[in-house]
Amino acid sequence: MRRLLTITSNRCTCRWAACCWRNGTASERQREFDIVRHLNFASTRITDPIERLALAQLNLIAGQRAKSATAYETALVYFKTGIDLLTDAP
């Protein structure tokens, strides 16, 4: 897992995370929250608009899943982060 987070291409990491999220087990999907959170910490270093869009999409998925689990405050954080990725240019 840590090795995957050190991949220099954020696009590859985002695609891997999205693929696992759609096809993974419940425990793998829980790890996806951790991955999205870590990618969010590094979001200021992501300058490619396509990569920022991919991370915004992952935040949307994370927010929807958190909301469906009645974790409303957490969902709001993911939704706001996704919006910021779409509106703020680094």
Rosetta blueprint (number, residue, H / E / L):
1 M L
2 R H
3 R H
4 L H
5 L H
6 T L
7 I L
8 T L
9 S L
10 N H
11 R H
12 C H
13 T H
14 C H
15 R H
16 W H
17 A H
18 A H
19 C H
20 C H
21 W H
22 R H
23 N H
24 G L
25 T L
26 A H
27 S H
28 E H
29 R H
30 Q H
31 R H
32 E H
33 F H
34 D H
35 I H
36 V H
37 R H
38 H H
39 L H
40 N H
41 F H
42 A L
43 S H
44 T H
45 R H
46 I L
47 T L
48 D L
49 P H
50 I H
51 E H
52 R H
53 L H
54 A H
55 L H
56 A H
57 Q H
58 L H
59 N H
60 L H
61 I H
62 A H
63 G H
64 Q H
65 R H
66 A H
67 K H
68 S H
69 A L
70 T L
71 A L
72 Y H
73 E H
74 T H
75 A H
76 L H
77 V H
78 Y H
79 F H
80 K H
81 T H
82 G H
83 I H
84 D H
85 L H
86 L H
87 T H
88 D L
89 A L
90 P L
